[in-house]
Amino acid sequence: MLNVKALDQIKPNSELISLTKSRLQAVQRGLAVCAYPVGEADGLHGPKTRNAFAEFVADKKLGDPRLVSGEAVDFLKDKVAEVLKILNAPANSSDQVIERIGEAFRFIGLPHKAQIAYGLATARWETNHTFEPVKEAYWLSESWRRKNLKYYPYYGRGYVQLTWENNYELYESILGLDLKDDPDIALRHDVALFVIAHGMKMGSFTSRKLEQYITKNSTDFINARRVINGTDKASEIAALAEQYLDEI
């Protein structure tokens, strides 16, 4: 998962456009982990990758946006190691999962109490209050899902119901896991945890980002539901978020 060993093969100040597919893919995965809008980590030098890398270099003051410096490689490696530590930490109880979600949100750039509270409320609602990754319509059979869900087998899974083939492709490319061949990988805690934090930060689910509705200075728990699923059950989830806001 999140294999970026190819970063070790990049010579300092290599041109981004000249990197091999595996090395560029490692850079893309590092950028995705840092919440830069790189899109799929496909190993191709397209405008999303070029712009995301330029933004990263500018933010970190790493010099020429066309070049991959040793400092850039080290930064990306450190961030990947940091997120893997969070993803691999114990999650054997609902309290531990709640703690991990908070850590993942702070890491990805959603550090405010209201943002974390809404992430917790979403995970609680989507998992029927269990804080365990679940399948869409988990109370029904796989046969039912096969017959009734037009996006089968890429139906909802995880803490936040990762759905549709394109989203499985996205997280397969970022995480380096065979999610398209085995969609049930999305039920793993580490995968589900990354998806809920990264997806709500980047707008992967509906193109709406959590920061559009919840910032340091403003909180709209009702409309924040648009990040996941329109306005479905918005009031119920907002009420849960208010509870968590008092506890964080």
NUFISE-272516 format. One line per 5 residues: for each residue x negated, y negated, z of C-alpha. Coordinates in Angstrom, 2 decimals, always signed. Layout:
<torkols>
X,Y,Z  ...
</torkols>
This chain:
<torkols>
+0.00,+0.00,+0.00  -1.25,-3.47,-0.91  -4.42,-2.07,-2.39  -6.69,-5.01,-3.17  -10.02,-3.18,-3.15
-10.63,-4.51,-6.65  -11.22,-7.91,-5.04  -14.59,-6.56,-3.90  -15.59,-6.17,-7.57  -15.06,-9.83,-8.46
-18.28,-11.77,-8.84  -18.16,-15.25,-7.27  -16.98,-17.93,-9.69  -15.66,-15.47,-12.24  -13.16,-16.99,-14.65
-9.61,-16.02,-13.76  -8.75,-15.37,-17.39  -11.70,-12.99,-17.80  -10.79,-10.62,-14.96  -9.93,-7.01,-15.76
-6.33,-5.95,-15.24  -7.01,-4.24,-11.90  -8.97,-7.19,-10.53  -6.38,-9.73,-11.63  -3.66,-7.55,-10.17
-5.50,-7.59,-6.84  -5.64,-11.39,-6.98  -1.92,-11.49,-7.80  -1.10,-9.26,-4.83  -3.11,-11.51,-2.56
-1.30,-14.56,-3.89  +2.07,-12.88,-3.37  +1.15,-12.06,+0.23  +0.31,-15.74,+0.71  +3.76,-16.68,-0.67
+2.60,-18.18,-3.95  +5.12,-17.70,-6.83  +3.09,-15.30,-8.93  +6.05,-13.10,-9.94  +5.16,-9.49,-10.67
+1.60,-8.39,-9.94  +1.18,-6.96,-13.43  -2.48,-7.72,-14.04  -1.65,-10.12,-16.89  -2.91,-13.71,-17.14
+0.35,-15.56,-17.71  +1.60,-19.01,-16.73  +3.02,-17.89,-13.36  -0.30,-16.39,-12.34  -2.29,-19.34,-13.65
-0.08,-21.88,-11.89  +0.13,-19.92,-8.63  -3.64,-19.56,-8.50  -4.18,-23.25,-9.27  -1.78,-24.18,-6.47
-3.60,-21.82,-4.09  -7.01,-23.25,-4.99  -5.74,-26.82,-4.54  -4.12,-26.06,-1.18  -7.24,-24.37,+0.20
-9.68,-26.79,-1.47  -11.53,-24.00,-3.24  -12.81,-25.91,-6.26  -12.08,-25.24,-9.92  -8.63,-23.61,-10.43
-9.99,-21.66,-13.38  -12.57,-19.87,-11.24  -12.26,-17.22,-8.55  -14.77,-18.23,-5.91  -16.17,-16.00,-3.20
-14.26,-18.09,-0.67  -10.98,-17.44,-2.54  -11.62,-13.69,-2.53  -12.44,-13.71,+1.18  -9.32,-15.72,+1.99
-7.05,-13.34,+0.08  -8.66,-10.29,+1.67  -8.21,-11.77,+5.14  -4.54,-12.53,+4.52  -3.87,-9.02,+3.21
-5.57,-7.54,+6.30  -3.45,-9.82,+8.49  -0.14,-8.80,+6.96  -1.06,-5.11,+6.98  -1.70,-5.38,+10.71
+1.85,-6.68,+11.14  +3.40,-4.10,+8.81  +1.60,-1.20,+10.50  +2.29,-2.29,+14.08  +4.67,-0.12,+16.17
+8.36,-0.37,+15.25  +9.87,+2.49,+17.21  +12.71,+0.57,+18.85  +15.01,-2.29,+17.98  +13.03,-4.58,+20.30
+9.83,-3.75,+18.44  +11.50,-4.30,+15.06  +12.77,-7.67,+16.25  +9.23,-8.56,+17.29  +7.83,-7.43,+13.93
+10.39,-9.48,+11.99  +9.38,-12.56,+13.94  +5.71,-11.90,+13.20  +6.38,-11.31,+9.51  +8.43,-14.50,+9.18
+5.74,-16.57,+10.87  +3.09,-15.03,+8.64  +4.96,-15.64,+5.38  +5.65,-19.29,+6.20  +9.06,-19.19,+7.91
+7.87,-20.06,+11.42  +10.73,-22.11,+12.79  +13.01,-20.63,+15.43  +16.13,-21.10,+13.33  +14.52,-19.36,+10.34
+13.50,-16.37,+12.44  +16.90,-16.31,+14.12  +18.60,-16.12,+10.73  +16.26,-13.37,+9.59  +17.10,-11.36,+12.69
+20.82,-11.96,+12.24  +20.61,-10.83,+8.62  +18.70,-7.66,+9.48  +21.10,-6.87,+12.30  +24.16,-7.34,+10.09
+22.80,-5.51,+7.05  +21.79,-2.49,+9.17  +25.08,-2.36,+11.10  +23.37,-3.60,+14.28  +20.85,-0.75,+14.33
+17.70,-2.51,+13.12  +16.93,+0.63,+11.14  +16.53,+0.48,+7.34  +19.69,+1.84,+5.75  +21.12,+2.71,+2.35
+23.99,+0.78,+0.84  +27.28,+2.38,+1.89  +25.25,+4.69,+4.13  +28.45,+6.22,+5.51  +29.24,+7.64,+2.07
+27.49,+10.33,+0.04  +24.78,+10.04,-2.60  +27.32,+11.49,-5.03  +29.64,+8.57,-4.28  +26.84,+6.06,-4.89
+25.93,+7.76,-8.15  +29.51,+7.53,-9.40  +30.42,+4.07,-8.11  +27.36,+1.83,-8.13  +26.51,+0.52,-11.60
+22.93,-0.24,-10.55  +22.31,+3.33,-9.29  +19.71,+4.49,-8.27  +18.51,+0.98,-7.45  +21.17,+0.32,-4.85
+20.61,-1.53,-1.59  +18.04,-0.20,+0.84  +16.11,-1.57,+3.79  +16.69,-4.28,+6.36  +18.18,-6.60,+3.73
+19.48,-4.27,+0.99  +16.93,-4.52,-1.81  +19.05,-4.06,-4.96  +18.71,-3.93,-8.76  +15.94,-2.43,-10.86
+14.11,-5.72,-11.43  +13.68,-6.21,-7.68  +12.36,-2.68,-7.25  +9.92,-3.43,-10.08  +8.83,-6.65,-8.40
+8.02,-5.05,-5.07  +6.48,-2.00,-6.72  +4.02,-4.32,-8.44  +3.22,-6.31,-5.31  +2.95,-3.40,-2.88
+1.44,-0.86,-5.25  +4.05,+1.78,-4.43  +6.15,+3.92,-6.79  +9.45,+2.28,-5.90  +10.98,+2.84,-9.32
+10.29,+6.58,-9.28  +11.19,+6.91,-5.61  +13.51,+4.07,-4.54  +13.84,+5.58,-1.06  +10.38,+4.21,-0.32
+12.27,+0.96,+0.31  +13.60,+2.60,+3.48  +10.14,+2.67,+5.05  +9.80,+0.15,+7.86  +6.66,-1.47,+6.47
+8.21,-1.91,+3.04  +11.56,-3.13,+4.38  +9.77,-5.59,+6.67  +7.71,-7.08,+3.86  +10.74,-7.32,+1.60
+12.95,-9.19,+4.07  +10.28,-11.76,+4.93  +8.85,-12.23,+1.44  +12.24,-12.11,-0.28  +13.85,-14.73,+1.95
+10.80,-16.97,+1.58  +10.53,-16.64,-2.20  +14.20,-16.35,-3.18  +13.83,-12.85,-4.60  +17.43,-11.77,-3.99
+19.65,-14.55,-5.36  +17.02,-17.17,-6.34  +18.04,-19.13,-3.22  +15.29,-19.59,-0.61  +15.83,-19.73,+3.14
+14.04,-23.08,+3.33  +16.78,-24.62,+1.21  +19.13,-24.23,+4.18  +16.96,-24.01,+7.28  +13.95,-26.21,+7.99
+12.28,-27.68,+11.05  +14.76,-30.54,+11.05  +17.99,-29.05,+9.70  +19.94,-25.83,+10.12  +22.80,-24.56,+7.98
+23.45,-21.00,+9.09  +26.65,-20.76,+7.05  +25.19,-21.56,+3.64  +21.98,-19.67,+4.40  +23.94,-16.55,+3.52
+23.54,-17.58,-0.13  +19.94,-16.36,+0.10  +21.28,-12.80,+0.34  +24.86,-12.44,-0.82  +26.86,-15.53,-1.65
+29.14,-16.42,+1.25  +30.09,-12.87,+2.20  +30.43,-12.59,+5.99  +28.68,-15.96,+6.33  +30.48,-16.94,+9.54
+29.81,-13.64,+11.29  +26.10,-13.73,+10.47  +25.86,-17.40,+11.45  +27.29,-16.51,+14.86  +24.62,-13.84,+15.32
+21.94,-16.35,+14.32  +23.19,-18.77,+16.96  +22.81,-16.04,+19.57  +19.24,-15.31,+18.53  +18.42,-19.00,+18.44
+19.15,-19.16,+22.15  +16.90,-16.15,+22.81  +13.80,-17.03,+20.78
</torkols>
